[in-house]
Amino acid sequence: MNNNKGNIHYGEACQIIGEIALSFAMNGVESNKTMIAERLRDELKFMKHQNSNSKQTMLLAIQLLEEAKENESIF
């Protein structure tokens, strides 16, 4: 993946994470990284007809959340 495409996926992944976090908050649900990642996994299951770029972005979002959670446990 070239750097430009990687930056686009990163930006879109962050936007997706933010949208889900906002959705939880608007519904009065206090969320965390695990909850958001699970929601993304659920949505990914239903993305059979989406293009591979959308799936890659969702997978990157999940990866970012999991890495952030792992880094939390280090400190």
C-alpha positions as CSV (number, residue, x, y, z in Angstrom):
1,M,0.0,0.0,0.0
2,N,1.5,3.3,-0.9
3,N,1.8,6.0,1.7
4,N,-1.0,8.2,0.3
5,K,-3.5,5.3,0.2
6,G,-2.4,4.4,3.7
7,N,-3.1,7.9,5.0
8,I,-6.5,7.8,3.4
9,H,-7.3,4.5,5.1
10,Y,-6.0,5.8,8.4
11,G,-8.1,8.9,8.2
12,E,-11.2,7.0,7.3
13,A,-10.6,4.4,10.0
14,C,-10.4,7.2,12.6
15,Q,-13.6,8.7,11.3
16,I,-15.4,5.4,11.5
17,I,-14.2,4.9,15.1
18,G,-15.3,8.4,16.0
19,E,-18.7,7.9,14.4
20,I,-19.3,4.7,16.4
21,A,-18.2,6.3,19.6
22,L,-20.5,9.3,19.0
23,S,-23.4,6.9,18.2
24,F,-22.8,5.2,21.5
25,A,-22.7,8.5,23.4
26,M,-25.8,9.8,21.7
27,N,-27.6,6.7,22.9
28,G,-26.4,7.2,26.5
29,V,-23.9,4.3,26.3
30,E,-20.5,4.8,27.8
31,S,-18.2,3.0,25.4
32,N,-14.7,1.7,25.4
33,K,-12.2,0.4,22.7
34,T,-13.4,-3.2,23.1
35,M,-17.0,-2.2,22.5
36,I,-16.2,-0.2,19.5
37,A,-14.0,-2.9,18.0
38,E,-16.8,-5.5,18.6
39,R,-19.3,-3.2,16.8
40,L,-16.9,-2.9,13.9
41,R,-16.5,-6.7,13.7
42,D,-20.2,-7.1,13.6
43,E,-20.5,-4.6,10.8
44,L,-17.7,-6.3,8.9
45,K,-19.6,-9.6,8.9
46,F,-22.4,-7.9,6.9
47,M,-20.1,-6.2,4.4
48,K,-20.0,-9.1,2.0
49,H,-20.9,-6.9,-1.0
50,Q,-18.7,-4.0,-0.1
51,N,-15.5,-3.2,-2.0
52,S,-12.1,-4.3,-0.6
53,N,-11.1,-0.7,0.3
54,S,-14.1,-0.5,2.7
55,K,-13.1,-3.8,4.3
56,Q,-9.5,-2.7,4.6
57,T,-10.5,0.5,6.3
58,M,-12.7,-1.4,8.8
59,L,-9.9,-3.9,9.5
60,L,-7.5,-1.0,10.1
61,A,-9.9,0.6,12.5
62,I,-10.1,-2.7,14.5
63,Q,-6.4,-3.0,14.4
64,L,-5.9,0.6,15.7
65,L,-8.3,0.0,18.6
66,E,-6.6,-3.3,19.5
67,E,-3.1,-1.7,19.4
68,A,-4.3,1.1,21.6
69,K,-5.8,-1.3,24.1
70,E,-2.5,-3.3,24.2
71,N,-0.5,-0.1,24.7
72,E,-2.8,0.8,27.7
73,S,-1.9,-2.4,29.5
74,I,1.8,-1.6,29.2
75,F,1.5,1.6,31.3
